[in-house]
Amino acid sequence: MDFYIVDVFAEAKYAGNQLAVFFGEGVSSLSDEEMLEIAQEMNYSETTFIRSVGMVDGGYDVRIFTPSKELPFAGHPTLGTAYIIQRELIKKPVDQVVLNLGVGQIPVTWSNGNTDQELLWMRPNNPVFYNCFNAADIAPVLGLEIADFDDNFPIQEVSTGIPFLIVPLKNKRALKQAKVNLEHYFEFIKNINTKEIFVFCPEPYDMENNISARMFAPALGITEDPATGSANSCLAGYLVHNSYYNRDNISVRVEQGYEINRPSLLFLKGEKKVGDEIEVMVGGKVVAIAKGEWLN
């Protein structure tokens, strides 16, 4: 098998979120256990396996693994894998690549021409909104005070395939101070489906951007993720659903990963459609870092 290492949601090398992408004839014969073992060996937040050399039902079969489990959907693996499919399997410019994932078919489009510096955009499933929580419920988990939370907006579970707890904070000071208390965290998630916590605030590091964010998921073996496309797709829906900007459509730039020295930039779009459905898109750049051969 061949594999690539790419950085996703990265403006340059050695930023964004690392991803290993495996492809070639040997991938289709891998068992679930073998894919998990390879993901553990790579030890990135996710590793993907392109299971089909050609299209199946108009898309390419792809599996996504963390070092501890398989995921039905994840953001930066979707963009990074589409990039490698175009580069290594299709080998010519295309407008769109469709990935067959556990949540269904997810399309990825290029903003203009398949160049390395162009944005790739994914359109996940429309967000679904679930339970809300009080600041008092989550403050001990994040080591914050109740006053650090923006009480104009809810703390809410949102999913576009994987549920995230979206947590609005007042400022960057609170965002930087957040630190997961594992005892409180595991007690908090014990009776809910959501295991991943996504905090954000309206104060960016770079004033060209709009939002700073962080994502914590110790239950998945991820202390902190540098760039989380699936969480940001939930955030895009949350911003529209809760009228964060007092309008029915948004186009924002989100920083993530600054606190762990992996600066990332994600582009979000969201729009309310007929019947209160919200359509979201997440974009970013992909940078190829290395290519190698996996030994038998």
N, C-alpha and C positions, 0 to 999 in steps of 0.2 A: 504494500500500500504506500501511496504518497501522502504527504500532509503539508499543509501550510500553517504558519503562525501569522496572524494578522492582528492589528490593533484597530478596534472599532470605536466610532465616535471620537476619533483622534484627529487633531489638526496637524500633527506631525508624528514621526516615529517615537516610540516609547512613551506614548500617552494613551488615553482612552482605555478600553477594556480588552485584554488579551483573549484570543480565541485560537484553538487548534481545530483545523478542518481536515478530516480524513476522506480520501477519495481513491478510486481505483477498483479493479475487479475484485480484490480481496475483501473489500468492505462488506459486500452483500452476504458473505459467509460467516461473518462474526456473530457470535451469540450475544445475548444481552449481558451476560456475565463478563465476556471479553471486552465489550465496549465500555462497561463500567470500570474494568481494570485499567484500560488505556486512559480513561478520563482521570482516574486516580493517579496514574503515572505522570500525566501532563500537569495535573494539579492547578489548572486554571478554574475560574468559576464555572465555565462551561467548555465542553468539547463536542464537536458535531461530526456526524458520519453521513456522507452522501451515499445512500444505499442503492441508487439507480444511476446507471451510466447515461441512459436516455430518459425521456419524459414518460411519466405514467399518469394517465388521466389529465394531461396538460400541465403537469408539474413534476418536480423531482422529489423523490422520497428522502427525507432527512430525519435523523434521530438526534436528540440533544441530551447530553448527560452532564450532570455536575459530578464532583468526586464522590457523591453519596447516593445519587438517584437519577432516574430519567425524568425530564421535564416535557410536558406537552407543547410548550411554547416558551420562548425567551427572545428578547429583543436584539441584543448585539449578536447572538449566534445566527439570527435570521438574516441580518444585513451582511455579516461577514461570510456566511455560507453562500448567499446569492452572488456575492462578489467573486468567489472562487468558482462557482458553477459557470458564470459568464466567462471567466478568464481561462479555465482549464477544460471545461466540457463543451461549451458552445463555441468559444474561441473567435467570436466576432461581436460587434456592437449589437445590442438588443435594447428594446424599450422596457422590457419586463421579464422577470424570472419569477415563477411561482414555486413555492416550497409546500410540499405535502407534509404537514406536521400533525402532531397529536390532536391539536384543536381544529384541524381542517386545513384548507388551502389558504396560504398567506402570500399575497403578491408583493414583490419588491420592484420598484421602478427607479430609473436613473433620471436625474434632473435634466441632463443634457449631454448625451454622447458617450457614456461609458469611460470617461477619462478618470485617472486616479484621483484627481482633485475635485470630482463632481460629487454632489450629494446623492446618496441612495436613500430611498423612502420606502418604508413598509406601511401597509395598512392592516393593522390587526383587527380582530373582531371588535364590534362596538362594545363600549364599556357597560358593565352592569354594576349597580350601586347597592350596597348592602348596609350592614349595621353601622351606627355611629357610637362613639365613646366619649366619655368626659375626660378633660385634661387630668383630673385626679387619677383616672385609671392608668394613664400612660406615663405621667410624670416620673414615678419611681423607676420605670423601665429604662428611661432615657437619662436619668440623673438630672432632671431639670425641675424648675419651679413652675407652679401653675401659671404664674405671671409671664412665663416665656412663650406660652401658646397664644396664637391669634384666635381669640374667642369670637371673632366675626364669622368664622367659617368652621365647619364640623371636622372632627377627626373621624374618618370614614373608611370602611372597607370598599375597595373598588377592584374589579377584575376585567381584563380583556383576554383572559385565558388562564392567568395565575393571579390570585388575589393579593393585594397589597393594602396595608393600612396607611392611608395618606394623612400626614400630620402637618398642619400649617403652624409655623413658628413666626414670631414677630420680626426677628432680625438675625443677622449673621452671627452676632455674638452667641445667641442661643444655639444656632446651628452648629457652630464650632465647638461649643461646650458639650453637646450631646454625646453620651457614652453609655452603651448598653450595660445595665446591671443584669448579669446572667440569671441570678436567682429570681429576680422580679420578672425578667423576660419569659423564662420557661413557665412560671406560674401564670403569667398573663395569657400566653398562647395555648395553654392546656385545653381550654374549652371553646376555642374558636378555630376556624379553618385557616385563617391567615397566619403565616409565619414570618412574613417579610414586612419590615417597617421602613417607610419612605418619608423622610422629613424634608421640608422645603421652607424657604423664606424669600421675600421679594428684594433682597439685597445681594447683588452679584459681586464677584471680584472685579470683573471687567464691566464697565458701564455700558458697553455695547450689548451686553446680555441682559436678561430680565430676572432670572431666578437662580438661586443656589440650592443644591439638594444633596442629600446623602441617603444611602440605602444600607440597612443592617438586616442580616438573616443568619444568625448563629445556628439556628436549627438545621440549616442546609449546609453548614460548614463554611459559611461566608461571613467573616467578621464584618467586613465592609466592602461593598462593590464599587468600583470606580465609575462605571457607566451602565445603567440598567434601562434598556429600551422598553421592556415590558412594564416596569414601574412608571416610566415616563409616559407611556401610552395611557395608563390609568390616571396620571396627573393631568394630561390633556383633557380627558373626559371630566375629571373633577373640576377643573377650572371653568369649563363651560357649564356644567351641571349646577355649580354653586355660584355662578355669575361673579367670579373672582375679579374680572375686569369689567363687569357691568355690561357685557354684550354676549351675543349668541355664537360668536366665532372668535377664535384666538390664533395668533401666530407668535410664538415666543421662543426664546433661546435659553436653554437650561445648562448651567454649569454643574458638574458633578466630579468627584474624585480629587478635588483640590486638597482636602485634608489628609489624603494618603499619597500625595505626590504623583497622582496619575490624572492630571487635568483632562477633562473631557467636555465636549460640547454637543448637545443634542438639540435638534430643531423640532418643535412641536406645532402641529396644526389640529384644530378641533372646530367642529361646526354642528350646531343643532339642526336636525332635519325634521321632516314631517313626523308627527306622532311622538315628539320628544326623544327620538333616537339621536344619538350623538356619534358622528363619524370622526375618527381621529387618525392622524398619521404621525410617524416619528422618522426623522431623517438624521443622517450623519455621514461622515467620511470614513473610508476604510483604507488602511495603509498596510501593504504587504511587508512583512519583516523577514521571514525565512521560509525555505522550502526544504523538505527532507524526505527520506525513505524510511519507512517503518520496517524493521527486520522481523522475519518469521521466528 
